[in-house]
Structure formats: C-alpha cells, structure tokens
Amino acid sequence: MPIRPPRICSCGKVVASGVRCECQISGDRDRKARFDRTRPNARARGYTREWDKARAEYLSTNRTCRYCPAPANVVDHIKPHRGDMRLFWNRANWQPLCTRCHSSIKQSRERRI
C-alpha cells in the first residue's frame, strides 16, 4: 500500500499526508468563533418550547431516518429556513433524520448549495 509523501503547508511547515496543520486548525477555530459571535442563539432563531413540542410530536409519528433504517431523533428542515418563520413551521419542509445522517449527508449537501 503506497504512502503519500508529506506536504508543505502554506505556513511553511512540513505536514504528514492526511493531517491538518495547526495553522489550518487554528484558522478554522477563529473563523467559526467569528461566525458564532454574530449568530443569534437557538431560541432567537425559533427553536422555542413550541418547537420542542412540535418536534416531539413529529418524531412520534415519523420514527425512522429518511436516509437509513436508524431511529430518527432530529427533525430537519429540507430547505433551510434561514429565519423565514413560515418555512420554519411548514411541516412539508420537515424530514426525520438520525444524528449521523444529519451531521454527514445533509450537511455536505447544504455546503454545496
């Protein structure tokens, strides 16, 4: 099995293949922190007690993940609502997902949009 040679990061350090340089990790951490400072908290984005009740009701009738046979524990918005409360509460825009599919399949699809 061939092993790829190390690479040189933009900061000048030699980094093993498949490993991220500390400067990249630090840059990502800083970028995410800047975004989080401007992002409203979950309650301000609409995830209130009413949402918790509607979510529990939806998951009681939609028990399996849309992508795999695992039990669903996340109610996902098919089309991101981005603050549009009509789209947020539109049950036709909801889908049941397991945490694994929500964190992998769904997130990678949203990054492409």
C-alpha positions in Angstrom: 0.0 0.0 0.0 1.7 3.2 -1.1 2.1 6.1 1.4 1.8 9.6 0.2 4.7 11.9 1.0 4.4 14.7 3.4 3.4 18.1 2.1 4.4 21.7 2.9 1.7 23.8 4.4 1.2 27.5 3.3 2.8 28.5 6.7 5.9 26.6 5.6 5.7 23.6 8.0 6.1 20.1 6.7 2.9 18.1 7.4 2.2 14.4 7.1 -0.2 13.3 4.4 -3.8 13.3 5.6 -3.0 15.5 8.6 -4.1 19.1 9.0 -1.5 21.7 10.0 -2.0 23.5 13.3 -2.3 26.8 11.5 -5.3 25.4 9.5 -7.0 24.1 12.7 -6.4 27.5 14.4 -7.8 29.4 11.4 -10.9 27.3 11.3 -11.4 27.7 15.0 -11.1 31.5 14.6 -13.5 31.6 11.6 -16.1 29.6 13.5 -15.8 31.8 16.6 -16.3 35.0 14.5 -19.4 33.4 12.9 -20.8 32.3 16.3 -20.5 35.8 17.7 -22.8 37.2 15.1 -25.3 34.3 15.1 -28.4 34.5 17.2 -28.9 31.9 19.9 -31.2 28.9 19.2 -34.3 30.4 20.9 -33.9 33.6 18.9 -33.8 31.5 15.7 -37.2 29.9 16.5 -36.3 26.8 18.5 -38.6 27.6 21.4 -40.7 25.4 23.7 -43.4 25.3 20.9 -40.8 23.9 18.6 -39.8 21.3 21.1 -43.4 20.1 21.4 -43.9 20.1 17.6 -40.6 18.2 17.1 -41.6 15.5 19.7 -45.0 15.1 18.1 -43.4 14.8 14.6 -40.9 12.3 15.7 -43.5 10.2 17.4 -45.2 9.6 14.0 -42.1 9.6 11.9 -39.8 7.2 13.7 -37.1 6.2 11.1 -34.5 8.2 9.4 -35.2 9.2 5.8 -31.8 8.1 4.6 -31.2 4.9 6.7 -33.2 2.5 8.9 -31.9 4.0 12.1 -34.3 5.6 14.6 -34.8 9.3 13.8 -34.0 11.8 16.6 -33.6 15.0 14.5 -36.3 17.0 12.7 -34.5 18.6 9.8 -35.7 21.4 7.5 -35.4 20.1 3.9 -35.0 23.6 2.6 -33.0 25.8 5.0 -35.4 28.3 6.5 -32.8 31.0 7.2 -35.1 32.9 9.5 -38.3 32.6 7.4 -40.8 31.5 10.1 -43.4 30.4 7.5 -40.9 28.0 6.1 -39.7 27.1 9.6 -43.2 25.9 10.7 -44.2 24.3 7.3 -44.4 20.6 8.1 -44.0 19.7 4.5 -40.5 21.1 4.8 -39.6 18.7 7.7 -37.9 15.3 7.5 -36.9 12.8 10.2 -33.2 12.1 10.4 -30.8 10.3 12.7 -28.0 12.3 14.1 -25.4 10.6 11.9 -27.2 11.3 8.6 -28.0 14.9 9.7 -24.4 15.6 10.6 -22.9 13.9 7.4 -25.2 13.5 4.4 -27.4 16.5 5.0 -24.7 18.9 6.0 -22.5 18.0 3.0 -25.5 18.6 0.7 -26.1 22.0 2.3 -22.5 23.1 1.8 -22.9 22.6 -1.9 -25.8 25.0 -2.1 
